Amino acid sequence: METKKVFRSRISVLLVGLMLAALLPCCIIPMIKYPFSPGFYVHGGILMFVIFIFGGMRYVISDGKLFLKMWIITSGSVKISDIIVIERSYNPLSSPAASLKRLQLVFGKGAKFPVALISPVREQEFIEELRMVNPNILVRVPVKKGIWRIWDWDI
């Protein structure tokens, strides 16, 4: 029987703020200045696309693989048996993660990718699910809470 676990991506308030700040001069201000012009719909479409992207990131664990999905589109999959190390990362590189608080999955030789950056909401549960498939994964993710954490957000 196939078991399938779905984890959505964490959405970072900081990353959303940075995206809105970047879109402010080119999208938001023209929308306010010229409402219902042709550019209004173009800029509104860009904003909706960004919201659509951030809201649809999912990580699915099924049949010994980790699938990276954007709504219904699968953007890739990796074998969980290829994962060697899971560690904390704040690397801002482009990745299927809507947060800067990420997990870096390091893969062994022969894997499609050397690393993957993801940001599941329920990190500890996600890590336990991966370790149920591959108990040899070395986990370097601290679980401590600090003074700078509010509802598990990193500021």
C-alpha positions as CSV (number, residue, x, y, z in Angstrom):
1,M,0.0,0.0,0.0
2,E,1.4,3.4,-1.0
3,T,1.7,6.0,1.7
4,K,1.9,9.6,0.7
5,K,2.7,12.5,3.0
6,V,2.3,16.1,1.8
7,F,4.1,19.0,3.4
8,R,3.5,22.6,2.2
9,S,6.3,25.1,2.0
10,R,6.8,27.6,4.8
11,I,6.0,31.2,3.7
12,S,8.4,33.8,5.1
13,V,7.1,37.2,6.0
14,L,10.5,38.6,5.2
15,L,10.6,37.1,1.8
16,V,7.1,38.3,1.0
17,G,8.1,41.8,2.1
18,L,11.2,41.7,-0.1
19,M,9.1,40.6,-3.1
20,L,6.6,43.3,-2.5
21,A,9.3,45.9,-2.1
22,A,10.8,44.8,-5.4
23,L,7.4,44.9,-7.1
24,L,6.4,48.2,-5.6
25,P,7.9,50.6,-8.2
26,C,7.1,48.4,-11.2
27,C,3.7,47.0,-10.3
28,I,1.9,48.4,-7.2
29,I,2.5,52.2,-7.8
30,P,1.4,52.1,-11.4
31,M,-1.7,50.1,-10.4
32,I,-2.7,52.8,-7.9
33,K,-1.8,55.7,-10.2
34,Y,-3.6,54.4,-13.3
35,P,-6.5,52.1,-12.1
36,F,-8.2,50.0,-14.7
37,S,-5.7,50.9,-17.5
38,P,-4.2,48.0,-19.6
39,G,-1.1,48.1,-17.4
40,F,-3.4,47.7,-14.3
41,Y,-4.3,44.2,-15.5
42,V,-0.7,43.3,-16.5
43,H,0.6,44.4,-13.1
44,G,-2.2,42.7,-11.3
45,G,-1.5,39.5,-13.1
46,I,2.2,39.7,-12.1
47,L,1.2,40.1,-8.4
48,M,-1.3,37.2,-8.7
49,F,1.4,35.0,-10.3
50,V,3.7,35.7,-7.3
51,I,1.0,34.8,-4.8
52,F,0.1,31.7,-6.9
53,I,3.7,30.6,-6.8
54,F,4.2,31.1,-3.1
55,G,0.9,29.4,-2.2
56,G,1.4,26.3,-4.2
57,M,4.7,24.8,-3.2
58,R,4.5,21.3,-1.8
59,Y,6.8,18.5,-0.9
60,V,5.4,15.0,-1.3
61,I,7.0,11.9,0.1
62,S,5.8,8.8,-1.7
63,D,7.3,5.4,-2.8
64,G,10.8,6.2,-1.5
65,K,11.0,9.5,-3.4
66,L,10.7,13.2,-2.5
67,F,8.6,15.1,-5.1
68,L,8.8,18.8,-5.4
69,K,5.5,20.2,-6.7
70,M,4.1,23.5,-7.7
71,W,0.3,23.1,-7.4
72,I,-0.3,20.1,-9.7
73,I,3.0,20.3,-11.7
74,T,5.9,18.1,-10.5
75,S,9.1,20.1,-10.9
76,G,11.4,17.2,-9.9
77,S,11.9,14.2,-7.7
78,V,14.8,12.7,-5.8
79,K,15.4,9.3,-4.2
80,I,15.3,9.6,-0.4
81,S,17.9,6.8,-0.3
82,D,20.4,9.3,-1.9
83,I,20.1,11.8,0.9
84,I,23.2,11.9,3.1
85,V,22.8,15.0,5.3
86,I,20.0,17.4,6.3
87,E,21.2,20.7,7.7
88,R,19.9,24.2,8.3
89,S,20.5,26.8,5.6
90,Y,19.6,30.5,5.1
91,N,21.0,30.5,1.5
92,P,19.0,32.9,-0.6
93,L,19.6,31.0,-3.9
94,S,16.6,30.2,-6.0
95,S,14.9,27.1,-4.9
96,P,11.4,25.6,-4.4
97,A,11.1,27.3,-1.0
98,A,9.0,30.3,-0.1
99,S,11.1,31.0,3.0
100,L,14.7,31.9,3.8
101,K,14.7,29.4,6.7
102,R,15.5,26.3,4.8
103,L,16.6,22.7,5.0
104,Q,19.6,21.8,2.8
105,L,19.4,18.2,1.6
106,V,22.9,16.9,0.6
107,F,22.9,14.0,-1.8
108,G,25.5,11.3,-2.4
109,K,27.5,10.7,-5.6
110,G,25.4,9.6,-8.5
111,A,22.4,11.7,-7.6
112,K,20.8,14.1,-10.0
113,F,21.5,17.1,-7.9
114,P,24.3,17.7,-5.3
115,V,22.0,19.7,-2.9
116,A,18.4,20.8,-2.7
117,L,17.0,23.7,-0.6
118,I,13.5,23.3,0.7
119,S,11.4,24.8,3.5
120,P,8.7,22.5,4.8
121,V,6.3,23.9,7.5
122,R,6.5,20.9,9.9
123,E,10.3,20.4,9.7
124,Q,10.7,17.8,12.4
125,E,7.8,15.7,11.1
126,F,9.3,16.0,7.6
127,I,12.7,14.9,8.8
128,E,11.2,12.0,10.7
129,E,9.3,10.9,7.5
130,L,12.6,11.0,5.5
131,R,14.4,9.0,8.3
132,M,11.7,6.4,8.2
133,V,12.6,5.7,4.6
134,N,16.4,6.2,5.0
135,P,17.6,5.9,8.7
136,N,21.2,6.6,7.7
137,I,20.5,10.3,7.1
138,L,22.7,12.6,9.3
139,V,20.6,15.4,10.7
140,R,22.2,18.7,11.6
141,V,19.2,20.8,12.4
142,P,18.9,22.4,15.8
143,V,15.4,22.2,17.4
144,K,16.0,24.9,20.0
145,K,13.8,28.0,20.3
146,G,15.4,31.4,20.8
147,I,14.4,34.9,21.9
148,W,14.3,36.0,18.3
149,R,11.7,33.5,17.3
150,I,8.0,34.4,17.0
151,W,5.6,31.6,16.1
152,D,8.7,29.7,14.8
153,W,9.6,32.5,12.3
154,D,13.2,33.6,12.2
155,I,13.6,37.3,12.2
